[in-house]
Amino acid sequence: MAPIVRFAPSPTGFIHVGNARTALFNWLFALREGGRFLLRFDDTDAKRSRSDLAEAISRDLAWLGIEPAATYRQSDRLALYADAADRLKAGGRLYACYETAEELEARRQSQRRRGLPPVYDRAALRLTVAERSALEAQGRRPHWRFLLGSPAAERAAGEIAWRDLFRGPQAIDLGSLSDPVLVREDGTYPYTLPSVADDIDMGTTHVIRGEDHVTNTAVQVELFRALGAAEPGFGHHNLLVNAEGEGLSKRMGSQSVASYRDAGYEAMAVASLAVLIGTSEAVEPALDLADLARRFAPARVSRAPARFDEAELAAVNARLLHVLPWPAVADRLDSLGVGGGEAFWNAVRKNCVRLADARVWWDLVNGAPPAAAVAEADDAAFIAAAAELLPAEPWDSSTWSAWIGAVKAATGRSGKRLFMPLRLALTGLDHGPELAALLPFIGRSNTLARLALSRPR
Ligand code: GLU
């Protein structure tokens, strides 16, 4: 059976690279296994969910190269969840509770004082019909808890075990968990029930997500079974932290995919780093997602949190620009206003961290003469001699060595004293692309003008 995976963000903020890691792990898994990738917006929290953010997430995924086979919104699927809740009630697995948040907090505090774990004691399960009516007469509306494991004890017994795709064998003691609230007082649903009802309905075969969901898995496995379905496979990957070691937050907008796109990073640089950090693979940029899929395997992902650093993103982006084929950049360079075709790109690509840096070099070659460092006093005669020796056009990539050879012979200079005054005069910088490649783009009259300007005043 072909796998079905899903990425299920809440549209409450822009996705960050940690979310992109989850989306990409699912996408690469589907790519490797010939499966389907679904996008599901977990938007049952009507106050915090926004349709513009859902659209932004779709845009970010498309930019990364992820194309969902189908897109769903939980807010369109409430009837499915009501039906699941009814079936659980009919089976005695969902029970009405009336405690207020304050009452529950007071109970937890008393449990802690007595050295007990702060697990819900199932008091509501023991309410008589008369007691429930009395509570309702006070105006209380029930919230509904899911009965984990057996109903006999004050809390569930037994454990839920699974072989995690990333973490290997896992086991969670149900007794350490409170029966979770599946339906709130106002009839809305926290994430748990809709997620499981959807995974059953969509035929999800593998749930791949961050390790902050490990504990939820025990509850969800119980829920799959209570709804008469076999649970899917589960995989929980390590989380990303920022350079300071802090967790990433969707609400803070930090490390958002959109901000890296707007900053001009390549999608494949973001994807390569988001996927390969915190794995046993070297963080080398992949040219496309198929290439990345060949390097991804859950068993290669390490257990410790992985550090995402923008400085590393810049380095990966630069390395990617060194190897990208010309057709991958031609149109974008054109829209950046960079001319000179493949030859110019090849001349400057090693000196670009982001694609837009090519425009800086293009302007430097074509624009007004740089505010050149004024030559040293003893460079005046040297620069004048070099100007005299400038070859006639047409120029090509061999012009520089012909010129510099003649200047060397005439002036006796060599090494840095030979080429640095010329580099400074032509570009205003003491570093940059090979002058042999740049010179034909600067052209003879421009070169002469720049040499003239750089003479000491
Ligand atoms: N909406 C949940 C989240 O963003 C989905 C978790 C899951 O994949 O089940 O964390």
Residues whose N, C-alpha, C, O or C-beta is under 5 A from the ligand:
A	BS01	LIG	A8 P9 S10 D42 I208 R209
